[in-house]
């Protein structure tokens, strides 16, 4: 009977150690997956940040030249379709 109790104690302790090991392995793998996902998310935010910084630089450049006559003239020509009073307008009939 003592051998049986001893066997069950060893079996229980082995089972307990195995369960603890499996649990720690599961936690480790789960954390690695989460770290990888977070790293990818950080990469995506870094790309967005870089794009925002580029847009900010473009806007700063535009702000520097926005009140110049050249900028106003180019804007009027491209966006509003305006022309100077002395210019002749030609329309392509083939379009």
C-alpha positions as CSV (number, residue, x, y, z in Angstrom):
1,X,0.0,0.0,0.0
2,X,2.9,2.3,0.7
3,X,4.3,1.7,-2.7
4,X,0.9,2.6,-4.2
5,X,0.7,5.9,-2.3
6,X,4.3,6.7,-3.2
7,X,3.6,6.0,-6.9
8,X,0.5,8.3,-6.9
9,X,2.5,11.0,-5.1
10,X,5.2,10.8,-7.8
11,X,2.6,10.7,-10.5
12,X,0.8,13.7,-9.1
13,X,4.0,15.7,-8.7
14,X,5.1,14.8,-12.2
15,X,1.7,15.8,-13.5
16,X,1.8,19.0,-11.6
17,X,5.3,19.9,-12.9
18,X,4.2,19.1,-16.4
19,X,1.1,21.2,-16.1
20,X,3.1,24.1,-14.8
21,X,5.7,23.7,-17.6
22,X,2.9,23.6,-20.2
23,X,1.3,26.7,-18.7
24,X,4.5,28.7,-18.7
25,X,5.2,27.6,-22.3
26,X,1.7,28.7,-23.3
27,X,2.1,32.1,-21.6
28,X,5.5,32.6,-23.3
29,X,4.2,31.8,-26.7
30,X,1.1,34.0,-26.2
31,X,3.4,36.9,-25.1
32,X,5.6,36.5,-28.1
33,X,2.5,36.7,-30.4
34,X,1.3,39.8,-28.6
35,X,4.8,41.4,-28.9
36,X,4.9,40.7,-32.6
37,X,1.5,42.2,-33.1
38,X,2.4,45.3,-31.1
39,X,5.6,45.7,-33.1
40,X,3.7,45.6,-36.3
41,X,1.3,48.2,-34.9
42,X,4.2,50.4,-33.9
43,X,5.5,50.1,-37.4
44,X,2.2,51.2,-38.9
45,X,2.0,54.2,-36.5
46,X,5.6,55.2,-37.5
47,X,4.6,55.2,-41.1
48,X,1.6,57.4,-40.4
49,X,3.8,59.7,-38.3
50,X,6.3,60.0,-41.1
51,X,3.5,60.8,-43.6
52,X,2.1,63.4,-41.2
53,X,5.6,65.0,-40.8
54,X,5.9,65.2,-44.6
55,X,2.5,66.8,-44.8
56,X,3.5,69.3,-42.1
57,X,6.6,70.2,-44.0
58,X,4.6,70.8,-47.2
59,X,2.2,73.0,-45.3
60,X,5.0,75.0,-43.8
61,X,6.4,75.6,-47.3
62,X,3.0,76.6,-48.6
63,X,2.6,78.9,-45.6
64,X,5.8,80.7,-46.5
65,X,4.8,81.4,-50.1
66,X,1.0,81.7,-49.8
67,X,0.9,85.5,-49.8
68,X,3.2,86.0,-52.8
69,X,1.8,87.3,-56.1
70,X,3.3,84.3,-57.9
71,X,1.4,81.8,-55.7
72,X,-1.8,83.7,-56.0
73,X,-1.5,83.9,-59.8
74,X,-0.7,80.2,-60.1
75,X,-3.6,79.3,-57.8
76,X,-6.0,81.5,-59.9
77,X,-4.9,79.9,-63.1
78,X,-4.9,76.2,-62.0
79,X,-7.8,76.1,-59.5
80,X,-10.1,78.8,-60.7
81,X,-9.4,78.8,-64.4
82,X,-8.7,82.6,-64.5
83,X,-6.5,84.4,-67.1
84,X,-4.9,87.8,-67.3
85,X,-6.9,90.4,-69.2
86,X,-4.4,90.7,-72.1
87,X,-4.2,86.9,-72.7
88,X,-5.9,85.2,-75.5
89,X,-7.7,81.9,-74.8
90,X,-7.6,79.1,-77.3
91,X,-10.0,76.2,-77.0
92,X,-9.1,72.9,-78.6
93,X,-12.2,71.8,-80.5
94,X,-11.0,68.2,-80.9
95,X,-11.5,67.5,-77.2
